[in-house]
Amino acid sequence: MYDQPALEKKLDNDTIKIAASGVQVYYGEAHAIKDVNVQIQDKTVTAFIGPSGCGKSTFLRTLNRMNDTIDICRVEGKILLDGEDIYDPRVDPVQLRAKVGMVFQKPNPFPKSIYDNVAYGPRIHGLAKNKADLDEIVEKALRRGAIWNEVKDRLHAPGTGLSGGQQQRLCIARAVATEPEVLLMDEPCSALDPIATSQVEELIDELRTNYSVVIVTHSMQQAARVSQKTAFFHLGNLVEFGDTSQIFTNPKDPRTESYITGRIG
Amino acid sequence: MPASWIFLIVVVLAAIGYVLARGRALASAQGDSRHLHSLPSYYGMNAALLTAIPALILLGLWLIAQPVFVEKRAEAFIPADAYESAGQLSLMMSDVHRIAAGLDAAVAQGVLTEAAVTRLSAADDVRGQLGKVGVALGSDVDAAELEAARSFRSLSHTGDLIRDGLVVLLALAGFGWALKQTNKDFRARNAVEKVIKGLLVLAASLAILTTVGIVLSLLFNTVEFFKLYPAKDFFFGLTWSPSFGGGSELGILPLLWGTLYISLIALLVAVPLGLFAAIYLSEYASPAIRGIAKPLIEVLAGIPTIVYGLFALVTIGPLLMKAFGEQGGLGWMAGGTAVMTAGLAMGIMLIPFVSSLSDDIINAVPQSLRDGSLGLGATKSETIKQVVLPAALPGIVGAVLLAASRAIGETMIVVMGAGAAAKLSLNPFDAMTTVTAKIVSQLTGDADFASPEALVAFSLGMSLFVITLALNIFALWIVRKYREQYE
């Protein structure tokens, strides 16, 4: 029924990259995330699945404090990145986001050239010593984004002129260019066709060798294909978290089973 | 019968048509409106529109055409050697109008009979007789004028009669035709909607035609001006010194310089302030502050420009004098009215214009771009500087150009704040004047309308119109070009 999970590749690293404990998120009065505990491993793809409105995107956005931009949003609990609390008042959310990159649901290239899109992060964080250095960073990022061959001859054409799938890979390249340690992806393939989706999925598998990747997805097949760990959210609760193969073949919670067999959601 | 009566008759006919056609349609469906093609009121509307619209259009056209025709015929009675210029003829013709009106009044009051009017000759004391019925004439009536007035009267009367008859006939024809059409299968709704659509098109084209008319009237007078005054001296002349006695120099350059200088200062004030206000309001302000501050800034846009002029005159001017005038020790400024005074006031006037347009444009930048930038670890300020503003820039440029064309067309602030001297000077504390202010001064007062000194106002207006039009088109082009960028 499902594609074979990508479990054959042995997880290289068992260190815990992000540890969340007792996380509560409120939007004004609404209690969006209820007491979530989850540990995300380094060099692993972790998938968040669940029906719409279950809080998986909200939880993803707490991991790099993107929720700070929403006035009415309030986060409680502890989220540790490499053992440091990211909600500590001494932490600068701007620096945190440089370490925890994010790719969004809809491709959102800036209205700049392809080159400038990718160079944006390195320029802001001063990662390049000179022009040649920056060129190298951009090329490396575009290669990692699996889009170099398509755009190498038109680096100075506007990024908005690319197709949807190319735009999304450009956005991934842009996120990779700042050398993050964790990459958060919020339904990165929901606006893409099947071919572009499979390209992006291959890319995610590639990225796993360097980063810890957290992906929110609506497609259970996609979760099964790309992830090693899966977390199932329902109504703001983390229902079940475990190895992808176990979640899809032998779920412990009846709600998880109902969801993956298509009875709820 | 006066035209207003005819109008009333047509309207009453239309109302009767509405009631009759509605009843007829219902009767043809045996009183059950479900058997009708359209709702009963559509049948009524159809009859009312068919009765009123053609008749009213005819009435309107007739009211415009008849005076022109009658005037031409009456003019023919005035011998060509009795006047020297078109102006003199029009003076005589206004006498003729008064005589005709006087004769009408005399007949109405019973002082003269119709037969007596036809027997009247220039030898009779026409002036005295008309004086008795309350129509005072400036001079005695000569034979030609009397003849013209009589012909004017009779032609007008005949014309009015034919008009009344035709209009009522047309209304009745429409009335009858509509009633004949009306039965349960007639598609009244489609017919009515077609007419409504026609009326909408008419409204839209009237607005456009008016614009064309304005341009044409400017254009004809401009051409008239260039017949009297060489275009080269107008466009390239460095001196503006009109004198109605003749021998005036009418160069546009000093005025254009004043206009551009004042506009430039106004934009230097308005663009940074407006833009920063817009950035604060759209990116940083909390909803509560935004809710208070935005309407407050927009109140500035509702202040009449004459009030800004007063503000310039009584507040800004004296303040500048204190700082840059004799009192301040610098002595750059000779009087309170100066380019700087008007420019500052105009700048304040333009702030809400720039800020509310820019605010809309900045808000139109998709949130996903901001998220993308923040997600890469950019600060809010970096995001605004490097993503939001570049994305909004073409729109902001468009807003600035629109503000510029308002600044160029502004009059009252300049009249009150900048002085009246047309000067080519670089000193922003000098008094200067603008194209608009000079249009006002050339056309007000008792100027001879055929002299270049008065006609120059039209070519000034035309030049201004072309400049602002070009700016607006440029601005719209930029705004439109940028719209495609996110999609």
Interface residues (C-beta under 8 A of the other chain):
Chain A: N64 M66 T69 D71 V94 Q95 L96 R97 A98 K99 G101 M102 V103 F104 K106 N108 P109 F110 P111 K112 Y120 G121 I124 H125 T160 C171 R174 A175 T178
Chain B: S286 P287 P366 S368 L369 R370 D371 G372 S373 L374 G375 L376 G377 A378 T379 E382 Q386 V387 P390 A391 Q485 Y486
